[in-house]
Amino acid sequence: MGVCCKGTVSWFCCWPDTCGCDGGYCWHPLRPMQTQWTRSRLRKRCMRGLYGWHRTLLLSLWFVAGMALPASYPPRAIAGSAPVAIAVVGDTPVAIAVNADTSRAFVLNQGNWGTPAPSGTVSVLDTRRLQVLRTVPVGIAPAAVAIDRGTQHVFVVNSGAPPLSCDGSVSILDARSGNKVVGDITVGNDPVAIAVDEALQRVLVLNRGDACTGARGTLSVLDARDGRLLHTIAVGSYPVRVVIDPQRQVAFIGNLRRSAMSVIDIAHARVTATIALGIPEGTLAQLQLDAPRQRVLVLGYPPRAENDGSNGTGSLTTLDARTGRLLNSVPLLNPLSVAVDESSGNALVTTGGLVTNTRRSEVGGRVIALREPQGNVLYARQVGVSPVALRIDGLRGRVYVLNEGSVIAGAARSNGSVTILRARNGRVLCTVSVGHRPADVALSQRDARAFVVNTGDNTVSTVYPPC
């Protein structure tokens, strides 16, 4: 049916071979004088096309386009409506993982901590409709979750409740139905983190151990296919973070005490090196791996007790993943989280700004982009209060920052938010309000949605970015 032109009163449809509009008239580049139709003649030809073979062709194209949409095609936020949908889950949700292959999200609920040993559950969500399909009981205090796309298994780490209960376990769910595959697998004491090597079909579970036995931490290695415990490896003191290099089949484990990193050969289940992190003892916050460039990024809190409301200077330290050599260290005010933009190699860090307890006021946090390994600041952008986490959508070049909101005791309740920025230049695109006390965020890169777990009101917010 060609194009449509806007006249002085209304829009008019042009003949099929028309290429554009000129002053409210249809225009053809090869026969300009013959196609300067008057508005009345345009209307007649347009209507004739609509009720002739044009209508049949258009209806056929619309039908084929509709059938070509994938079954998981998500509902879009309608213009003028709220860009957030809410689902109610279990008590005290703390973490979430999204499986785009099966259109499922798995939310870890730690239960009511008013009881001596609260029972943990997993809420299984249909991400297309944002409906809770089922609630699956797991162990005490589920703390971490990982999905193996090869076996389509979901692994849930149950940390127990030290010192009341020190027995840790792993629950295995089916990624499609959410049902349990096998019974809970016993691992070490006080497990807190998990990672999956899909190539080797191995699941690594990090056990702190110290809170119960006083012993050093361990790493439990499970078979991803059936959950069998294959190895238990002694690592450093009080391990808290684990990342995997899938290219070299190596795992890096951050130990909070003595601030050291254990390097694990996953295939042979042995420690190959122990590397000093170069930060004060007890300050390790996060480990991130830039696998293409073989760099390990170590985020360190200020040398103080975590979350005590004071201010201090932490750091971002960059190490060579092959040799452990220190490449650079950058001081940062109250750093909270870090992520790597693999397309550029830049590090993105959120900082909490200043907190003034006496005046019960806060200064909003920031996102700082650093060129690695030099540590040069590329940009710094203001975001919300207490940005506790960030995720990078590498496909679209966007950064999602999760802002917890007010963290001062006794302050008025405030909801959290998600700030969306452009990764390349840090331009703030929009900020969307979510629930109370958000704790974790996961992205579905297939449809650009973010799923936020809100611990304060036991909900999950699905953010349809309006920007």
Secondary structure, 3 states (H helix, E strand, C coil): CCCEEECCCCEEECCCCCCEEECCEEECCCCCCCCCCCHHHHHHHHHHHHCCHHHHHHHHHHHHHHHHCCCCCCCCCCCCCCCEEEEECCCCEEEEEEECCCCEEEEEECCCCCCCCCEEEEEEEECCCCEEEEEEEEEECEEEEEEECCCCEEEEEECCECCCECEEEEEEEECCCCCEEEEEEEEEECEEEEEEECCCCEEEEEECCHHHHCCCCEEEEEECCCCCEEEEEECCCCEEEEEEECCCCEEEEEECHHHEEEEEECCCCEEEEEEECCCCCCCEEEEEEECCCCEEEEEECCCCCCCCCCCCEEEEEEEECCCCCEEEEEEEECEEEEEEECCCCEEEEEECCCEECCCCEECCCEEEEEECCCCEEEEEEECCCCEEEEEEECCCCEEEEEECCCCCCCCCCCEEEEEEEECCCCCEEEEEEEEECEEEEEEECCCCEEEEEECCCCEEEEECCCC
